[in-house]
């Protein structure tokens, strides 16, 4: 089964299939988790090494957590 947008755009139909979409989903998920890990490490480094509390980095970590868990709940309810 092809994606509805792909059936309307002939050029994309040749290059994009279900495997491509699955690879894009996985790579985006992994990139988000790696960014969270790096943000957490940077937050802890600034806090323990420089004794600086970074509200901006903490906000990024909390935003990630809220979005991740709310989307997990949404998908669980809808699926």
N, C-alpha and C positions, 0 to 999 in steps of 0.2 A: 504494500500500500504506500503510495507516494504522498508526500506532503502537499496540501492544497495549493500552496504558493508555487511549489516546484512545477506543478502541472500547467501553470499559467505562463511560466517563463521558460521557453525552450532551451536557452543557453545553460541555465542552471540545472536543468533536468539531466544533462550529460555528465555533470561534474559532482552533483550533490545527490546522495542517496541516504538511506537509513543509517548506514555505517558512518558516513560523514557527520550526520546530526548527532549520533551517539558519541562519536569521538569529540565533537565540539562540546557536548554536555559534560563529558568526563574531564576534559582539559580545563574547562571553566571552573568546575567544582574543585579540582586540584589546585588551580591558581588561587582561588579564594582561600582555601585552607593554608596554603603556603604564605599568602599575604597576612593571614591572621597569626600564624606562627612567628613571622618576622616582626610584626607589630608588637606581639607579646614580648619577644626577646628584647626589642628596642625599649619598650616600656620598662621592663625589669632592669635593663642596663642603666637607663637614665635614673631610675629610682635608687638602686643599690650602689652604683658607682658614683654618680654625680649628685645624689640626694636631691633630685628634681622630680616632682610629681607632675607628669605630663597629662593634663586633662584631655588634650586632643587625641593622644594615643589610646587612652582609656575609653574615650567616646567611640573610637573606631572598633575597639574590641567589643564594647557593649552593643553597638549597632549590628555588628556581625552576629552576635549571639541572639539578639531579638529577632532579626530577620530570619536566621536559620531555624530557630525553634518555632516561630510563628508559621513559616512556610511548611515545616514538617507537620504541624498540627493541621494546617489547612488541607494539605494533601491527604492526611489520614482521615479527616472528616469527609472530604469529597470523594475519596477512592474506596 
